[in-house]
Amino acid sequence: MRRRNFIWLLLTVLAISLHWAGTAHAQYRYWYPYRSWSNDYPFRQQYQRGYKKSESTRKAKPEKASKDTSKDASKEIAKGPLLIIISIADQRISLYDDGALVARSSVSTGVKGHPTPLGVFSVISKNKWHRSNIYSGAPMPYMQRITWSGIALHAGDLPGYPASHGCIRLTHDFAVRLWHLTKRGTRVIIAHDDIRPEEIGNAQLFVPKPKVALATPQLGTTTQPVSDTVTANATVTPLVANAKEQENVKADAKAPDVTSAGAAPKKGASISVFVSRKLSKLFVRQGFVPVFDAPVSIKDAAEPMGTHVFTAMEFQNDGAAVRWTVVTVPEKSSHSQRIPPKSQKGHAQQTIKTVPPTPDKANAALNRIEIPKETAERIAELLTPGSSLIISDYGISDETGADTDFIVLTR
């Protein structure tokens, strides 16, 4: 009898221990609803200088995605706008759905001679069985291109340190699931340190223009805007940049009429708005196609604003308000975020911490921008969930072109 009770007690203790261990492990590996995503990454990683390969990485074998994995991945549906953030410092990819962190995994980015570019990108094309047209037809399965110059996310070998020619290599299973989940236009941000989105509220952010039924005007008559919904502090007439601001504008850049459009807007498609301090202009794209641009006024134009990516997550109160998130992209690595422990065998280790969100900087940047009233109204008419606003000190990069969203290079 005593032996039986002892066995039952031992099994009970073992079961409780396994449950606690599984729970502790799960909180670092999986986020609902993507609980089956494999090879996910802990929140903090210790690594040796030069990205020295860990013992577990050396012994690990390449992963292969099964048919079941691909089948399960095709059934996963995003709840809201997706955001992919890649940290070069700790070789990690983070996936956010509707503003919430849902999955993380290891990556391998570009080597020193072929570094992965930093900045704001988006998925511009996808190919399940792509082969490189630059590197002798090297296989790039589950490829998601973010520039036409050759940078992409794809499945590949992860040795435990940067080893690619600029692309972002993913584990096979993670690449499969991510490929099935994303769409063209999914935002991708690459930074040195780990960053994350934060909810933000500011009167300068756009809100949808309320729809009001109007009688058809008679021929030859004109109509006035029916809504005063504009960003705060917007001016009624287009603002003219002062002499100091004009120095940053390209010599051949002429402030276009706000009514001039590059393409007819599509109903229901999300838009991207890019405000450049360098050019003192605002640009709008929809479905990778330019729609229009307009001049803006920026207070203290000689002072940097930083790069901030705002995303309209959802409409609230029957469209009277919008829930926004923001990601501030740091210009340089935050050395204060690195804690060098005691060196081991001649190698100093570092603990990477997530750079805390800085909505104050994003708010300060917003408050320096004055947008003409008619421009704000036109944007409000096009605004949908998933639309974005990018504010940056930089101009339009050479990577931005036909069939791309705005690409902002911060390095």
SVG drawing of the C-alpha trace seen along z (x, -y; Angstrom):
<svg xmlns="http://www.w3.org/2000/svg" viewBox="-31 -82 72 84">
<polyline fill="none" stroke="black" stroke-width="0.4" points="0.0,0.0 2.8,-2.4 4.6,-1.5 1.5,-2.3 1.0,-5.6 4.7,-6.5 4.4,-5.7 1.2,-7.9 2.9,-10.7 6.0,-10.5 3.8,-10.5 1.8,-13.5 5.0,-15.5 6.4,-14.6 3.2,-15.7 3.1,-19.1 6.8,-19.7 6.2,-18.9 3.2,-21.3 5.2,-24.1 8.1,-23.6 5.8,-23.5 4.0,-26.6 7.2,-28.5 8.6,-27.4 5.4,-28.3 5.4,-31.9 8.7,-32.3 8.0,-30.2 4.4,-30.5 1.7,-33.1 -2.0,-32.4 -3.2,-31.7 0.2,-30.5 1.0,-27.9 2.5,-25.5 5.2,-27.9 8.5,-26.1 12.0,-27.3 10.7,-30.4 13.1,-32.6 13.4,-33.7 12.8,-37.4 16.5,-37.9 19.5,-36.3 23.1,-36.2 25.7,-35.9 29.4,-36.3 31.1,-39.0 31.2,-38.3 28.1,-36.2 30.0,-33.1 28.0,-30.0 26.5,-28.3 26.9,-24.6 23.2,-24.0 23.3,-25.7 26.3,-23.7 24.5,-20.4 21.2,-21.4 20.2,-20.0 18.3,-21.9 14.6,-21.9 12.2,-20.6 8.6,-21.7 6.2,-18.8 3.1,-18.7 1.0,-19.0 2.9,-22.2 2.1,-23.9 -1.5,-22.7 -1.9,-24.1 -0.2,-27.4 -2.6,-28.0 -5.5,-28.0 -4.1,-30.7 -5.7,-34.1 -4.5,-37.4 -6.8,-39.3 -5.6,-42.7 -2.7,-44.5 0.5,-42.5 3.9,-44.0 7.3,-42.3 10.2,-43.6 13.7,-42.3 16.5,-43.0 20.0,-42.7 21.7,-42.8 20.1,-39.7 19.3,-38.0 15.6,-37.8 12.3,-38.3 9.1,-39.3 5.6,-39.1 2.8,-41.4 -0.8,-40.9 -3.3,-43.7 -0.6,-45.3 0.1,-42.2 3.2,-40.1 2.3,-36.6 5.5,-34.9 9.3,-35.1 12.1,-33.2 15.8,-33.2 17.1,-34.7 20.4,-35.1 21.1,-38.5 23.8,-39.9 27.5,-39.7 29.7,-42.8 30.5,-43.0 26.9,-42.5 24.9,-44.0 21.1,-43.8 19.8,-47.4 18.0,-49.1 14.8,-51.0 11.1,-50.7 10.0,-48.2 7.0,-46.1 6.5,-42.8 6.3,-43.6 6.3,-40.2 6.1,-36.5 7.3,-33.3 7.1,-29.9 9.9,-28.3 12.1,-31.2 15.8,-30.9 18.2,-33.8 18.9,-35.6 22.0,-37.1 23.8,-34.2 23.9,-31.3 20.3,-30.3 20.6,-29.6 17.3,-28.3 15.2,-30.8 12.1,-28.9 9.1,-30.8 10.6,-34.1 9.1,-37.4 10.8,-40.3 11.1,-43.7 13.3,-45.5 13.8,-45.0 17.5,-45.2 17.6,-41.7 16.7,-41.8 14.1,-39.3 13.0,-37.1 13.2,-33.3 13.9,-29.9 17.6,-29.1 20.5,-27.9 20.8,-29.5 24.3,-29.0 23.7,-31.2 25.2,-34.4 24.9,-36.8 25.8,-34.7 23.7,-35.9 24.4,-38.4 21.8,-40.8 18.7,-38.7 16.9,-37.6 17.1,-33.8 14.3,-32.2 13.9,-28.7 12.0,-26.5 8.8,-26.0 8.7,-29.7 9.2,-30.8 6.3,-28.5 3.9,-29.8 4.9,-33.5 4.6,-33.1 1.0,-31.8 0.0,-34.5 1.3,-37.7 0.1,-39.6 1.8,-42.1 2.0,-45.3 2.7,-43.8 5.0,-46.2 8.6,-45.1 10.9,-47.2 14.6,-46.3 16.5,-47.9 19.7,-47.3 18.1,-46.8 14.8,-45.2 11.8,-47.7 8.1,-47.2 4.9,-49.0 3.0,-51.2 -0.5,-52.6 -0.6,-56.3 -3.2,-59.1 -2.6,-62.5 -5.0,-65.1 -2.7,-65.3 -3.4,-61.7 -6.0,-61.3 -9.5,-60.2 -12.0,-59.0 -14.2,-61.5 -17.8,-60.9 -20.0,-59.9 -22.9,-62.3 -25.6,-61.7 -26.0,-64.8 -28.4,-65.7 -26.8,-65.6 -25.7,-69.2 -27.0,-70.9 -24.9,-71.2 -22.5,-74.1 -22.5,-74.4 -19.7,-73.6 -19.8,-71.8 -18.0,-72.7 -16.5,-70.1 -19.1,-68.8 -16.8,-67.9 -14.3,-69.9 -12.5,-66.7 -8.8,-67.6 -5.7,-67.2 -5.3,-69.6 -3.4,-72.9 -3.9,-72.3 -4.1,-75.5 -6.7,-76.4 -4.3,-77.2 -1.1,-75.4 1.9,-76.5 5.0,-77.8 8.3,-76.6 10.8,-79.3 14.2,-79.7 15.9,-77.3 13.4,-74.6 13.7,-75.1 17.4,-74.3 16.5,-70.7 14.2,-70.4 15.5,-69.0 16.4,-71.7 13.9,-70.5 11.1,-69.8 8.1,-72.0 5.3,-72.0 2.5,-70.3 -1.2,-71.1 -2.9,-69.0 -5.6,-68.1 -3.1,-66.4 -3.3,-62.6 -1.0,-59.9 -3.8,-57.3 -7.5,-57.0 -7.9,-55.9 -9.3,-52.4 -12.2,-52.0 -11.3,-50.0 -7.6,-49.7 -5.3,-50.9 -3.1,-53.9 0.5,-54.9 1.3,-58.5 4.9,-59.5 6.0,-62.9 9.6,-63.9 11.3,-66.6 14.1,-66.8 11.6,-67.6 8.9,-69.4 6.4,-67.3 3.8,-64.7 3.3,-61.7 0.4,-59.3 0.4,-55.8 -2.3,-53.2 -1.6,-49.7 2.0,-50.6 0.8,-53.3 1.3,-57.1 -1.9,-58.9 -0.9,-62.5 1.6,-64.6 1.4,-68.0 3.6,-70.5 3.6,-70.6 5.1,-73.0 7.5,-71.7 8.4,-73.7 12.1,-73.9 12.8,-72.3 16.5,-72.2 16.1,-69.9 15.7,-66.1 12.4,-64.4 13.5,-60.8 11.7,-58.0 8.2,-56.9 5.8,-54.4 2.1,-54.9 -0.5,-52.2 -4.3,-52.6 -5.3,-49.4 -9.1,-49.7 -11.9,-52.2 -13.8,-52.8 -17.1,-54.5 -18.6,-53.9 -15.6,-55.4 -15.5,-58.5 -12.1,-57.5 -9.1,-55.4 -6.8,-53.2 -3.3,-53.9 0.1,-52.3 3.6,-53.7 7.0,-52.2 10.0,-54.6 13.0,-53.4 16.2,-54.4 19.0,-55.9 21.8,-54.1 22.3,-51.3 21.3,-52.1 24.6,-51.3 22.9,-52.1 20.6,-49.0 23.6,-46.7 24.9,-45.1 28.3,-43.5 28.7,-40.6 32.1,-39.3 34.1,-38.0 34.4,-34.2 37.4,-32.7 38.4,-36.0 35.0,-36.8 32.7,-39.5 29.1,-38.5 26.2,-41.0 22.6,-40.8 20.3,-42.4 17.3,-44.3 14.3,-45.5 14.5,-49.3 11.5,-50.8 8.9,-52.5 9.2,-56.3 5.8,-57.7 6.9,-61.1 9.3,-61.4 6.6,-60.4 4.1,-62.9 6.8,-65.6 7.3,-64.8 3.6,-64.9 3.1,-68.2 5.8,-69.9 3.9,-69.1 1.2,-71.3 -0.8,-69.8 -3.1,-71.9 -6.8,-71.4 -7.7,-70.1 -4.8,-67.6 -5.9,-66.3 -9.5,-66.0 -8.5,-64.1 -6.4,-61.6 -9.4,-61.2 -11.6,-60.1 -9.1,-57.4 -8.2,-56.2 -9.0,-52.6 -7.8,-50.1 -4.3,-49.0 -3.3,-52.4 0.0,-53.9 1.7,-57.2 5.5,-57.3 7.4,-60.4 11.1,-60.7 14.0,-63.1 14.9,-61.3 13.6,-61.8 12.2,-59.1 15.0,-56.4 16.1,-55.0 14.5,-51.7 11.1,-53.3 9.8,-52.9 7.3,-51.2 5.3,-48.6 6.6,-49.3 5.4,-51.0 7.5,-53.8 10.9,-52.4 12.9,-54.5 16.5,-53.6 17.9,-54.6 21.4,-53.3"/>
</svg>
